[in-house]
């Protein structure tokens, strides 16, 4: 029995990651502030690259912390 692969949230909803949507971005961060891997989140490669860029923008604008400390 093969394990079913998670589907990309952004592709399924038809949206693109955005740095202003902090609630969605925080779903893809660990409690320590690291970005979760695509294999853990189920994102496709394209959306994972966009998401990473948007998380870094949100960190720069202080919408999301770099670390929890």
PDB file as gemmi writes it, atoms N, CA and C in Angstrom:
CRYST1    1.000    1.000    1.000  90.00  90.00  90.00 P 1                      
ATOM      1  N   UNK A   1       0.842  -1.175   0.000  1.00  0.00           N  
ATOM      2  CA  UNK A   1       0.000   0.000   0.000  1.00  0.00           C  
ATOM      3  C   UNK A   1       0.892   1.244   0.000  1.00  0.00           C  
ATOM      4  N   UNK A   2       0.784   2.038  -1.041  1.00  0.00           N  
ATOM      5  CA  UNK A   2       1.623   3.224  -1.177  1.00  0.00           C  
ATOM      6  C   UNK A   2       1.069   4.377  -0.350  1.00  0.00           C  
ATOM      7  N   UNK A   3       1.994   5.154   0.205  1.00  0.00           N  
ATOM      8  CA  UNK A   3       1.612   6.318   0.994  1.00  0.00           C  
ATOM      9  C   UNK A   3       1.176   7.434   0.042  1.00  0.00           C  
ATOM     10  N   UNK A   4       0.017   8.016   0.301  1.00  0.00           N  
ATOM     11  CA  UNK A   4      -0.494   9.052  -0.583  1.00  0.00           C  
ATOM     12  C   UNK A   4       0.247  10.362  -0.320  1.00  0.00           C  
ATOM     13  N   UNK A   5       0.661  11.008  -1.385  1.00  0.00           N  
ATOM     14  CA  UNK A   5       1.411  12.245  -1.282  1.00  0.00           C  
ATOM     15  C   UNK A   5       0.483  13.408  -0.981  1.00  0.00           C  
ATOM     16  N   UNK A   6       0.953  14.337  -0.149  1.00  0.00           N  
ATOM     17  CA  UNK A   6       0.170  15.533   0.154  1.00  0.00           C  
ATOM     18  C   UNK A   6       0.083  16.399  -1.090  1.00  0.00           C  
ATOM     19  N   UNK A   7      -0.997  17.138  -1.191  1.00  0.00           N  
ATOM     20  CA  UNK A   7      -1.183  18.014  -2.342  1.00  0.00           C  
ATOM     21  C   UNK A   7      -0.791  19.438  -1.976  1.00  0.00           C  
ATOM     22  N   UNK A   8      -0.257  20.163  -2.921  1.00  0.00           N  
ATOM     23  CA  UNK A   8       0.181  21.534  -2.699  1.00  0.00           C  
ATOM     24  C   UNK A   8      -1.024  22.412  -2.352  1.00  0.00           C  
ATOM     25  N   UNK A   9      -0.975  23.071  -1.216  1.00  0.00           N  
ATOM     26  CA  UNK A   9      -2.061  23.923  -0.748  1.00  0.00           C  
ATOM     27  C   UNK A   9      -2.331  25.065  -1.720  1.00  0.00           C  
ATOM     28  N   UNK A  10      -1.276  25.702  -2.208  1.00  0.00           N  
ATOM     29  CA  UNK A  10      -1.423  26.880  -3.061  1.00  0.00           C  
ATOM     30  C   UNK A  10      -1.936  26.518  -4.453  1.00  0.00           C  
ATOM     31  N   UNK A  11      -1.474  25.418  -5.009  1.00  0.00           N  
ATOM     32  CA  UNK A  11      -1.948  24.978  -6.317  1.00  0.00           C  
ATOM     33  C   UNK A  11      -3.409  24.549  -6.229  1.00  0.00           C  
ATOM     34  N   UNK A  12      -3.750  23.861  -5.145  1.00  0.00           N  
ATOM     35  CA  UNK A  12      -5.116  23.375  -4.974  1.00  0.00           C  
ATOM     36  C   UNK A  12      -6.103  24.538  -4.852  1.00  0.00           C  
ATOM     37  N   UNK A  13      -5.712  25.589  -4.097  1.00  0.00           N  
ATOM     38  CA  UNK A  13      -6.581  26.750  -3.910  1.00  0.00           C  
ATOM     39  C   UNK A  13      -6.510  27.736  -5.073  1.00  0.00           C  
ATOM     40  N   UNK A  14      -5.460  27.633  -5.893  1.00  0.00           N  
ATOM     41  CA  UNK A  14      -5.310  28.540  -7.029  1.00  0.00           C  
ATOM     42  C   UNK A  14      -4.812  29.913  -6.634  1.00  0.00           C  
ATOM     43  N   UNK A  15      -4.035  29.974  -5.547  1.00  0.00           N  
ATOM     44  CA  UNK A  15      -3.486  31.251  -5.087  1.00  0.00           C  
ATOM     45  C   UNK A  15      -1.966  31.163  -5.066  1.00  0.00           C  
ATOM     46  N   UNK A  16      -1.320  32.310  -4.861  1.00  0.00           N  
ATOM     47  CA  UNK A  16       0.133  32.351  -4.718  1.00  0.00           C  
ATOM     48  C   UNK A  16       0.450  32.808  -3.300  1.00  0.00           C  
ATOM     49  N   UNK A  17       1.565  32.331  -2.732  1.00  0.00           N  
ATOM     50  CA  UNK A  17       1.961  32.789  -1.399  1.00  0.00           C  
ATOM     51  C   UNK A  17       2.205  34.295  -1.396  1.00  0.00           C  
ATOM     52  N   UNK A  18       1.827  34.953  -0.301  1.00  0.00           N  
ATOM     53  CA  UNK A  18       1.983  36.394  -0.197  1.00  0.00           C  
ATOM     54  C   UNK A  18       2.548  36.739   1.173  1.00  0.00           C  
ATOM     55  N   UNK A  19       3.500  37.655   1.218  1.00  0.00           N  
ATOM     56  CA  UNK A  19       4.147  37.999   2.477  1.00  0.00           C  
ATOM     57  C   UNK A  19       3.209  38.698   3.453  1.00  0.00           C  
ATOM     58  N   UNK A  20       2.124  39.289   2.964  1.00  0.00           N  
ATOM     59  CA  UNK A  20       1.182  39.992   3.842  1.00  0.00           C  
ATOM     60  C   UNK A  20       0.222  39.047   4.558  1.00  0.00           C  
ATOM     61  N   UNK A  21       0.121  37.819   4.084  1.00  0.00           N  
ATOM     62  CA  UNK A  21      -0.766  36.830   4.696  1.00  0.00           C  
ATOM     63  C   UNK A  21       0.012  36.056   5.757  1.00  0.00           C  
ATOM     64  N   UNK A  22       0.166  36.673   6.923  1.00  0.00           N  
ATOM     65  CA  UNK A  22       1.014  36.138   7.984  1.00  0.00           C  
ATOM     66  C   UNK A  22       0.468  34.826   8.532  1.00  0.00           C  
ATOM     67  N   UNK A  23      -0.832  34.686   8.628  1.00  0.00           N  
ATOM     68  CA  UNK A  23      -1.418  33.455   9.176  1.00  0.00           C  
ATOM     69  C   UNK A  23      -1.059  32.243   8.321  1.00  0.00           C  
ATOM     70  N   UNK A  24      -1.102  32.399   7.014  1.00  0.00           N  
ATOM     71  CA  UNK A  24      -0.748  31.297   6.121  1.00  0.00           C  
ATOM     72  C   UNK A  24       0.750  31.023   6.169  1.00  0.00           C  
ATOM     73  N   UNK A  25       1.546  32.066   6.209  1.00  0.00           N  
ATOM     74  CA  UNK A  25       3.004  31.901   6.238  1.00  0.00           C  
ATOM     75  C   UNK A  25       3.441  31.157   7.495  1.00  0.00           C  
ATOM     76  N   UNK A  26       2.829  31.447   8.624  1.00  0.00           N  
ATOM     77  CA  UNK A  26       3.255  30.823   9.872  1.00  0.00           C  
ATOM     78  C   UNK A  26       2.976  29.324   9.905  1.00  0.00           C  
ATOM     79  N   UNK A  27       2.073  28.839   9.069  1.00  0.00           N  
ATOM     80  CA  UNK A  27       1.837  27.395   8.969  1.00  0.00           C  
ATOM     81  C   UNK A  27       3.066  26.665   8.439  1.00  0.00           C  
ATOM     82  N   UNK A  28       3.911  27.375   7.711  1.00  0.00           N  
ATOM     83  CA  UNK A  28       5.071  26.773   7.067  1.00  0.00           C  
ATOM     84  C   UNK A  28       6.368  27.052   7.817  1.00  0.00           C  
ATOM     85  N   UNK A  29       6.268  27.494   9.074  1.00  0.00           N  
ATOM     86  CA  UNK A  29       7.428  27.714   9.926  1.00  0.00           C  
ATOM     87  C   UNK A  29       7.380  26.765  11.113  1.00  0.00           C  
ATOM     88  N   UNK A  30       8.547  26.314  11.543  1.00  0.00           N  
ATOM     89  CA  UNK A  30       8.622  25.487  12.746  1.00  0.00           C  
ATOM     90  C   UNK A  30       8.469  26.401  13.957  1.00  0.00           C  
ATOM     91  N   UNK A  31       8.267  25.823  15.144  1.00  0.00           N  
ATOM     92  CA  UNK A  31       8.192  26.666  16.351  1.00  0.00           C  
ATOM     93  C   UNK A  31       9.465  27.476  16.606  1.00  0.00           C  
ATOM     94  N   UNK A  32      10.591  27.072  16.006  1.00  0.00           N  
ATOM     95  CA  UNK A  32      11.850  27.794  16.175  1.00  0.00           C  
ATOM     96  C   UNK A  32      12.069  28.823  15.081  1.00  0.00           C  
ATOM     97  N   UNK A  33      11.151  28.939  14.129  1.00  0.00           N  
ATOM     98  CA  UNK A  33      11.255  29.950  13.088  1.00  0.00           C  
ATOM     99  C   UNK A  33      11.893  29.481  11.797  1.00  0.00           C  
ATOM    100  N   UNK A  34      12.208  28.192  11.682  1.00  0.00           N  
ATOM    101  CA  UNK A  34      12.792  27.677  10.443  1.00  0.00           C  
ATOM    102  C   UNK A  34      11.690  27.382   9.425  1.00  0.00           C  
ATOM    103  N   UNK A  35      12.043  27.434   8.160  1.00  0.00           N  
ATOM    104  CA  UNK A  35      11.101  27.122   7.086  1.00  0.00           C  
ATOM    105  C   UNK A  35      11.010  25.606   6.955  1.00  0.00           C  
ATOM    106  N   UNK A  36       9.784  25.082   6.928  1.00  0.00           N  
ATOM    107  CA  UNK A  36       9.590  23.637   6.791  1.00  0.00           C  
ATOM    108  C   UNK A  36       9.927  23.196   5.372  1.00  0.00           C  
ATOM    109  N   UNK A  37      10.357  21.947   5.240  1.00  0.00           N  
ATOM    110  CA  UNK A  37      10.711  21.399   3.934  1.00  0.00           C  
ATOM    111  C   UNK A  37       9.462  21.130   3.108  1.00  0.00           C  
ATOM    112  N   UNK A  38       9.631  21.096   1.790  1.00  0.00           N  
ATOM    113  CA  UNK A  38       8.513  20.822   0.883  1.00  0.00           C  
ATOM    114  C   UNK A  38       7.966  19.420   1.094  1.00  0.00           C  
ATOM    115  N   UNK A  39       8.854  18.491   1.442  1.00  0.00           N  
ATOM    116  CA  UNK A  39       8.385  17.118   1.639  1.00  0.00           C  
ATOM    117  C   UNK A  39       7.509  17.014   2.884  1.00  0.00           C  
ATOM    118  N   UNK A  40       7.699  17.892   3.865  1.00  0.00           N  
ATOM    119  CA  UNK A  40       6.856  17.901   5.065  1.00  0.00           C  
ATOM    120  C   UNK A  40       5.530  18.615   4.821  1.00  0.00           C  
ATOM    121  N   UNK A  41       5.555  19.665   4.013  1.00  0.00           N  
ATOM    122  CA  UNK A  41       4.359  20.474   3.790  1.00  0.00           C  
ATOM    123  C   UNK A  41       3.530  19.995   2.608  1.00  0.00           C  
ATOM    124  N   UNK A  42       4.158  19.310   1.649  1.00  0.00           N  
ATOM    125  CA  UNK A  42       3.452  18.838   0.473  1.00  0.00           C  
ATOM    126  C   UNK A  42       3.410  19.854  -0.655  1.00  0.00           C  
ATOM    127  N   UNK A  43       4.169  20.937  -0.538  1.00  0.00           N  
ATOM    128  CA  UNK A  43       4.183  21.949  -1.592  1.00  0.00           C  
ATOM    129  C   UNK A  43       4.937  21.452  -2.816  1.00  0.00           C  
ATOM    130  N   UNK A  44       4.526  21.946  -3.984  1.00  0.00           N  
ATOM    131  CA  UNK A  44       5.276  21.666  -5.198  1.00  0.00           C  
ATOM    132  C   UNK A  44       6.530  22.553  -5.187  1.00  0.00           C  
ATOM    133  N   UNK A  45       7.504  22.244  -6.018  1.00  0.00           N  
ATOM    134  CA  UNK A  45       8.784  22.953  -6.020  1.00  0.00           C  
ATOM    135  C   UNK A  45       8.608  24.436  -6.329  1.00  0.00           C  
ATOM    136  N   UNK A  46       7.746  24.743  -7.282  1.00  0.00           N  
ATOM    137  CA  UNK A  46       7.534  26.140  -7.677  1.00  0.00           C  
ATOM    138  C   UNK A  46       6.956  26.946  -6.518  1.00  0.00           C  
ATOM    139  N   UNK A  47       5.931  26.420  -5.884  1.00  0.00           N  
ATOM    140  CA  UNK A  47       5.296  27.138  -4.772  1.00  0.00           C  
ATOM    141  C   UNK A  47       6.217  27.218  -3.564  1.00  0.00           C  
ATOM    142  N   UNK A  48       7.054  26.203  -3.361  1.00  0.00           N  
ATOM    143  CA  UNK A  48       7.993  26.221  -2.237  1.00  0.00           C  
ATOM    144  C   UNK A  48       9.016  27.338  -2.426  1.00  0.00           C  
ATOM    145  N   UNK A  49       9.493  27.538  -3.636  1.00  0.00           N  
ATOM    146  CA  UNK A  49      10.440  28.632  -3.898  1.00  0.00           C  
ATOM    147  C   UNK A  49       9.789  29.980  -3.665  1.00  0.00           C  
ATOM    148  N   UNK A  50       8.564  30.142  -4.147  1.00  0.00           N  
ATOM    149  CA  UNK A  50       7.841  31.403  -3.948  1.00  0.00           C  
ATOM    150  C   UNK A  50       7.583  31.629  -2.458  1.00  0.00           C  
ATOM    151  N   UNK A  51       7.170  30.575  -1.757  1.00  0.00           N  
ATOM    152  CA  UNK A  51       6.891  30.665  -0.329  1.00  0.00           C  
ATOM    153  C   UNK A  51       8.135  31.077   0.449  1.00  0.00           C  
ATOM    154  N   UNK A  52       9.274  30.498   0.121  1.00  0.00           N  
ATOM    155  CA  UNK A  52      10.519  30.845   0.792  1.00  0.00           C  
ATOM    156  C   UNK A  52      10.845  32.315   0.602  1.00  0.00           C  
ATOM    157  N   UNK A  53      10.685  32.814  -0.603  1.00  0.00           N  
ATOM    158  CA  UNK A  53      10.948  34.229  -0.885  1.00  0.00           C  
ATOM    159  C   UNK A  53      10.003  35.128  -0.097  1.00  0.00           C  
ATOM    160  N   UNK A  54       8.734  34.748  -0.023  1.00  0.00           N  
ATOM    161  CA  UNK A  54       7.744  35.559   0.692  1.00  0.00           C  
ATOM    162  C   UNK A  54       7.985  35.529   2.205  1.00  0.00           C  
ATOM    163  N   UNK A  55       8.436  34.399   2.735  1.00  0.00           N  
ATOM    164  CA  UNK A  55       8.766  34.330   4.165  1.00  0.00           C  
ATOM    165  C   UNK A  55       9.934  35.255   4.470  1.00  0.00           C  
ATOM    166  N   UNK A  56      10.923  35.275   3.601  1.00  0.00           N  
ATOM    167  CA  UNK A  56      12.082  36.145   3.807  1.00  0.00           C  
ATOM    168  C   UNK A  56      11.676  37.617   3.724  1.00  0.00           C  
ATOM    169  N   UNK A  57      10.756  37.956   2.846  1.00  0.00           N  
ATOM    170  CA  UNK A  57      10.247  39.330   2.776  1.00  0.00           C  
ATOM    171  C   UNK A  57       9.506  39.698   4.053  1.00  0.00           C  
ATOM    172  N   UNK A  58       8.677  38.789   4.542  1.00  0.00           N  
ATOM    173  CA  UNK A  58       7.919  39.043   5.768  1.00  0.00           C  
ATOM    174  C   UNK A  58       8.855  39.204   6.962  1.00  0.00           C  
ATOM    175  N   UNK A  59       9.939  38.439   6.997  1.00  0.00           N  
ATOM    176  CA  UNK A  59      10.922  38.594   8.070  1.00  0.00           C  
ATOM    177  C   UNK A  59      11.592  39.956   7.997  1.00  0.00           C  
ATOM    178  N   UNK A  60      11.954  40.377   6.799  1.00  0.00           N  
ATOM    179  CA  UNK A  60      12.619  41.667   6.619  1.00  0.00           C  
ATOM    180  C   UNK A  60      11.727  42.814   7.074  1.00  0.00           C  
ATOM    181  N   UNK A  61      10.428  42.700   6.840  1.00  0.00           N  
ATOM    182  CA  UNK A  61       9.480  43.744   7.233  1.00  0.00           C  
ATOM    183  C   UNK A  61       8.976  43.565   8.671  1.00  0.00           C  
ATOM    184  N   UNK A  62       9.530  42.590   9.388  1.00  0.00           N  
ATOM    185  CA  UNK A  62       9.204  42.313  10.793  1.00  0.00           C  
ATOM    186  C   UNK A  62       7.760  41.862  10.983  1.00  0.00           C  
ATOM    187  N   UNK A  63       7.180  41.219   9.982  1.00  0.00           N  
ATOM    188  CA  UNK A  63       5.854  40.637  10.129  1.00  0.00           C  
ATOM    189  C   UNK A  63       5.951  39.260  10.767  1.00  0.00           C  
ATOM    190  N   UNK A  64       7.091  38.595  10.529  1.00  0.00           N  
ATOM    191  CA  UNK A  64       7.358  37.260  11.072  1.00  0.00           C  
ATOM    192  C   UNK A  64       8.757  37.325  11.691  1.00  0.00           C  
ATOM    193  N   UNK A  65       8.941  36.768  12.895  1.00  0.00           N  
ATOM    194  CA  UNK A  65      10.272  36.829  13.515  1.00  0.00           C  
ATOM    195  C   UNK A  65      11.271  35.877  12.850  1.00  0.00           C  
ATOM    196  N   UNK A  66      12.549  36.237  12.929  1.00  0.00           N  
ATOM    197  CA  UNK A  66      13.603  35.364  12.426  1.00  0.00           C  
ATOM    198  C   UNK A  66      13.737  34.137  13.322  1.00  0.00           C  
ATOM    199  N   UNK A  67      13.692  34.344  14.638  1.00  0.00           N  
ATOM    200  CA  UNK A  67      13.768  33.263  15.611  1.00  0.00           C  
ATOM    201  C   UNK A  67      12.732  33.507  16.702  1.00  0.00           C  
ATOM    202  N   UNK A  68      12.553  32.539  17.584  1.00  0.00           N  
ATOM    203  CA  UNK A  68      11.570  32.696  18.648  1.00  0.00           C  
ATOM    204  C   UNK A  68      12.129  33.427  19.856  1.00  0.00           C  
ATOM    205  N   UNK A  69      13.427  33.512  19.960  1.00  0.00           N  
ATOM    206  CA  UNK A  69      14.019  34.203  21.099  1.00  0.00           C  
ATOM    207  C   UNK A  69      14.050  35.679  20.915  1.00  0.00           C  
TER     208      UNK A  69                                                      
END                                                                             
